[in-house]
């Protein structure tokens, strides 16, 4: 057992110390879309978000539309 430990220490000492530079964290890719402004202008503006941010925005927008639709159906009855 002791010889195994000594052999491991010697092999570790013989191995050259290599340092690999830490890779910079990869930035998420942005997706740009032209969105209509609520100012009444026909000219849209460009909005750039990550795929996750677009998914959250789409989900929130769908929830808002669903809420408005439900309130419209309640007032129409």
N, C-alpha and C positions, 0 to 999 in steps of 0.2 A: 504494500500500500504506500509506504514511504517512498519507494523507488518511483512509483507512478507519479506522485506529487512532485518529486524532484525533476523527473523527466518533463513534466508539463511546464514547470518553471523555467527550465533550460530552453525548451522549444519556444516559449513566449519571449524569452530574452533574445533569442536568435532572430526572431521575426522582425523585419524592419517596421518601424512605426510609421504608418501611413495615416495622414489626416486628409479627410475628404472635406472640401468646403461645403458648408451647409447650403443646401439649395434654397433659394429665396422662395417664399410661399407664392404659389401661382395665383395671380389675380383672376377672379371670375370674369368670364367674357361678358361684355355688355351687349345688349340687343337694343337697337334704336328703332323707334316707331314714330310716325307722325300722328300726333293726337290733336283733336279739335279743342280749342279753347272755349270756355264758357262766356266769353266776352261778347259774343255775337259776330265776331269777325269770321270770315270764311277761310282765313289763312290759319293753318295749323302750326303747331310748334313741334319740334323734335324732342323726344324724351328718351333717354338711354337708361336702362335698368338691367340688372342681371336676370337670368331666367327665373330664379327663385323669387325675386322681387316682382316680376311680371305675373307669376302665378298667384302671389298674395294679392296683388292689385286686381287681377281678374276675379278672384274668389270674393274679394270685398265688394267689387262692383256688382257681381251677380247677387250677392246677399242684399245689397241696397235695392236693386231692381225688384227682387222678390218681395221685400218689405213694402215697397211702393205699390206693387201689384196687389198684395193682400189688402192693403188699406183701401185701394180703389174698389176692390170687390166688396168690401164691407160697406162702403158708402153707397154703392150702386144697389144694394139690396133694399 
